[in-house]
């Protein structure tokens, strides 16, 4: 009888204990959810719906070019951008040189007329088309809405000596962009991507560093961007004036 009583007591105590339910989300899903949360915070910091629905902008600024980490020249630029793939940049104080990008086509307009620019012959044109494809606007407003897009949280990292959250976004074509996001402001600090050079088959890495953010018409805008190609500084742009949703013809 004593044994039976002890057995009943044991079974009663076991019945009162609940086995923890297994987590419905695996490590991969949890990682993607964390990455998505960082990206969602970043989009809100950029301006939320104002950023996601901006149709165009007009910007005036200065563009600096570098060689061997030394500044070799500054030039004025006047840029019209229209979502998703139209861009017109007028150069020089007289605005008499125009570079026009329409989807994956490029043209130059001078006093001689309009001429197509061949990305296979001109490296600057090829890089210009690539940079448009991997632009922050295209990644956030385009890639994230594509079926099969994947987000990866790669943990803490450093950008220019400051702590950042490292997130990689991969689209359905297996193209990827890595964003380093400030844990304090939730704004992007750095954007990285790599492509393969069609001639030498080497991997080219490009980095864009964002700074001096300012809210304009509800959209957080970097007033300074620095571009590095394979670790070498190649250009810097300073925005002097910018307005959104002008609806140019």
HELIX and SHEET records of a PDB file:
HELIX    1   1 UNK A    2  UNK A   15  1                                  14    
HELIX    2   2 UNK A   27  UNK A   46  1                                  20    
HELIX    3   3 UNK A   49  UNK A   52  1                                   4    
HELIX    4   4 UNK A  123  UNK A  133  1                                  11    
HELIX    5   5 UNK A  136  UNK A  141  1                                   6    
HELIX    6   6 UNK A  143  UNK A  145  5                                   3    
SHEET    1   A13 UNK A 113  UNK A 117  0                                        
SHEET    2   A13 UNK A 105  UNK A 110 -1                                        
SHEET    3   A13 UNK A  97  UNK A 102 -1                                        
SHEET    4   A13 UNK A  86  UNK A  91 -1                                        
SHEET    5   A13 UNK A  70  UNK A  82 -1                                        
SHEET    6   A13 UNK A  56  UNK A  67 -1                                        
SHEET    7   A13 UNK A 232  UNK A 244 -1                                        
SHEET    8   A13 UNK A 219  UNK A 229 -1                                        
SHEET    9   A13 UNK A 203  UNK A 216 -1                                        
SHEET   10   A13 UNK A 188  UNK A 196 -1                                        
SHEET   11   A13 UNK A 176  UNK A 181 -1                                        
SHEET   12   A13 UNK A 162  UNK A 170 -1                                        
SHEET   13   A13 UNK A 150  UNK A 159 -1                                        
END                                                                             
